[in-house]
């Protein structure tokens, strides 16, 4: 039995895949067990290693560092989305004097690593008399890089839509701004939502790079904790890493909820119906135009 996309595995292939899955699980559990064993042998589970986390002051500072991380992420995410929309629309412009500079800017922003951008902003600009606070260096660097990546994702989403949707919009009298706003962008955002969420998760994790320019976020405080008595390096990494995991799971959950609500939203259903009408009317208009060009339409035929 054959599917459109792939051949359905037969009995032998299913047995082989089952054996590989079991072996993979055993290997992963063995690696985890070995790591836990080594941690136990080296005394990483000793109370003295976790003693620093018994102080309420430490947790207050962790919450403060978490607030700094979220503050940088929230603003960087909003600015990245805004910049992504601007660059994506600019790259799709029919005017070369807009499209070419925007393309160059997007490619340059994507090529510069986030950490390099942060260091240029924080350590480089003061050499020319411009002082940038660590917070703004983190936010601007994240905005520039992730905004350019999101721009490419949105552009790809728009260009992946059927060409007839845009042409049908023009056929019923919409201008380019109307076609982009009412037809293309809503569908592209829905199609690229998983990519957008994945990039926002990357944005959240990249706030950890701010510790190199002394921005007091979670990783910066984890580094301070690891230098305390007992050297709780692994313990600090486990606690702070767990916080990052929880934040990423929450962000993914919120995105999934938004996707479900959007899918069942009456407005989105109405938009889909409108798009179908646009496609239908546009096709009829093009058909009439073709008939006129062929001399088969006399004006009395039903549209």
N, C-alpha and C positions, 0 to 999 in steps of 0.2 A: 504494500500500500504506500502510495507516494503523496506527500503534501506539496503545496505550491512552493514552499520555501526550502524544504529539506526532506530527505528520505526518512520515513519512520523506522527506528531501529527494530531489528528482528529479535528473536529470542536470544541468540548468542550475544548480540550487541548489548541487550538489556542486562544479561548476566555479567558481562564484562564491565559495564558501567556501574552495576551494583557492587562488584568486587572492588573497583577503583574507589568508589565512595567510601566503603568500609575501611579500606587501607588508609585513605586520606584522613578519616576521622581518628583512626588509631594513631597515626603519626602526629596529628595535631595534639591529641590528648597526651601522647608521650612527651612531646616538647614542653607542654604546659606543666606536666608532672615533674619533669627534670628541672625546670626553672623554679618551681615551688620547693623542690627538694634542696636545690642549691641555696635558695634564700633561707630555708630553715637551718641548714648546716652552717651558713655564714652568720647566723644570728640576726637576720633582718626582721624576724617576728618578735624579737625581744622587746619588752616594755620600754626599755631605755631609748630604743629607736623611735618609738611613737610618742614618747613623753611630751614632746614639744606641742603636740596637738591636743593636749589636755588643758591648755590655757585658753580662756575665753578671749583674751586679747589677740591671740593668734588667729582665731576664727573671725574676729572683727576686722583684722587687717586683710584676711583672705576675702571677706565680703567687700571691703573697700577696693581691693585689687580687681575683684569681679566687676564691680561697678565701673571702674576705669576701662576694663576690657569691653563691656557692653556699650559704654558711651562712645568709644572709638568705633566699634563695629556698627552701631546704629547709624551714626552720621555718615560713615564711609559707605554703608550699604545704600542709603538714600541717594547720596551723591553719585555713587557708581551707576545706579539705575538711571538717574537723570542723564549722566554723561553718556551712558550706553545708548539711550534713545537718541540723543543728539547726534552722536557719531554714526549710528546706524542709518538714520535718515539722511545725514550728509553724504554717506557713501553711496546711497541709492539715488542721489540727485542726478538729474539729467544735465546739469550745468558742470562743465569740466572745471571751471574756476572754483567751484565748491567741492566737487567730488575728489579731485586730485589732492589738494591740501589736507582734507579730512582723512583720506586714505593714508597719506604719509604720516600724519599725526597718530593715527590708530596703530600703524605698524611699529612706529618708534616706541609708543607707550607699551605695547605688548612685548617688545624686545628687551626692555629694561627690567631687570629683576626688582621685586618689591624692596628687598633689603638695600640694594644699591640706591634706589630712589630715596629711601628713608635717610641713608647716610649722606647723600648729596644735599638733601634739604636741611638736615640738622647740623652736619659738620662742614658742608661745602659752602652754603649760602653765607654764613657768618664771615667768610673770608672776603666777601664783597660788600660787607656792611649790612646784611639782612639776617636778622635773628629769627629763627623759627622755633616755637615751643615744641617739645616732644609730642604732645597730643596732636598738633596740627601736622607735624611731619609724618606721623603714623596715618592720619586720616587722608591727607593729600596723596601719599604714596599708594595707599590702598585704593583710593578713588581712581587714580590715573590708570593703574594696572588693571584692576577688575572692571572698570568702566570700558576699557578698550576690548577686553575679552567678551563682556556682555554685548558690546556693539556687534561683534562678529557673530555671536549666537543669534541675536535678533535679526541681523541682516540675512543670515542663513535661513531663519524661520520664515521671513517674508518671501525670499526668493524660492523657497520650497513649495509655496502655495501654487495652485493651478493658475497658469497664465490667464485663463479665461475669466477669472474673478476680477482681475484688474481691468481687463478689456471691457467686460460687461459693465463695470462701474462707469467707465468713460462713456460707454454707449448710451447710458441713461442720463448723461449730462453732469455727472459728478466731476469736480476738479480733482487734481492730484492730491491735494490736502484732504479732501473728503474721502477719496478712495483709500488713502493711507489710514485715516482716523477711523472710518466707519467699517471698512471691510478687511484690510490687510493686518493692521496692528492687533486687533482683538484676537484674530485667529492665530497669528504668529506667537503672541504671548502665551496662549493656551498650549500651543504645540511645543514651545521651548521652555515651559515652566520647569520641568525637571532639570534642565541645563542651568536655568537661572538660579534655582535653589542650590544646586551643587556648587555653583560659583560663589553664592553667598556663604555657604559653609566654608569654602576656601578662604573667603574674606575674614570670617570669624577666626579661623585658625591662624591666619597670617598676622593677626594683631599681636601674637606672641613674639613676632620679630621686633616689636617695639622695645623689648628689654635691652637690646643692644644699644639703643640711643637713650637709655635710662627712663623710658616711660614706665611708670609703676603699675604694670598690669599683672596678670596672674603669674606668668613665667618669671617676671622680675622678682616677685615676692617669693616664688618657689626657690629661686637661686639664693635669696637671703636666708630662707629657712634651712637650706641644705648646708649652710656654713655654721649653723648653731651647734651646740654641744651634742655629741653623739653622731654628728654628720649624717642626718637622716635624708640622704640623697634619693634613694629609691622610694622612701616613704613620701617625700614631697612630690616626686614625680607621679606616684600613684594617686595621691589626693588631687593634685592639680589636673592631672590627665583625666581623672574621673569627672571633674567639673566640666572640662571641655567636651567630653563624650556626652554628658547630660545636656549641655547647651546645644550641641549639634543634633541630638535626637529631638529636642524640643522644636528646633527650627524646622527639621524635616517633618515633624508631626503637624506643625502649623501650616506648612506648605501643602501637605496632603489634605488637610482640612479645607484650605482655600480652594484646592483643585476640585474636591468633591462638591463644595458649595457652588463653585462656578459652573460645574457641569450640570447641576440641577437648578441653577438660577433661572427664573422666568425671563430675565433680561437677555441672558445668553441664548436661551431657546428662541426668543424673539429675534435675536441677532442672526441665529442660524437660519431661521425662516426667511428673514429679510435677504440674507445672502443667497438663499436658494431662489428667491424671487428675482434678485438682481441677475443671477446667472440665467434664469429662464427668459427674462425680458431682454437681456443682452443678447442671448442666442437668437431670439426672434428678430431683434433689430438687425443683427448681422446677416441673418437669413434673408430678410427683406432687401437689405442693401445688395446682397449677392444676386438676388433675383432681378432687381432693377438693373444691375450691371449686365445681366445676361438677357435682359429684355423680356423677362417672364412675369413681371409684376405690373399690373395695369392700374393699381390703386384701388380696385374693388375687391381684391382677394382678402380674405380674413387675415388679420395679423396674428 
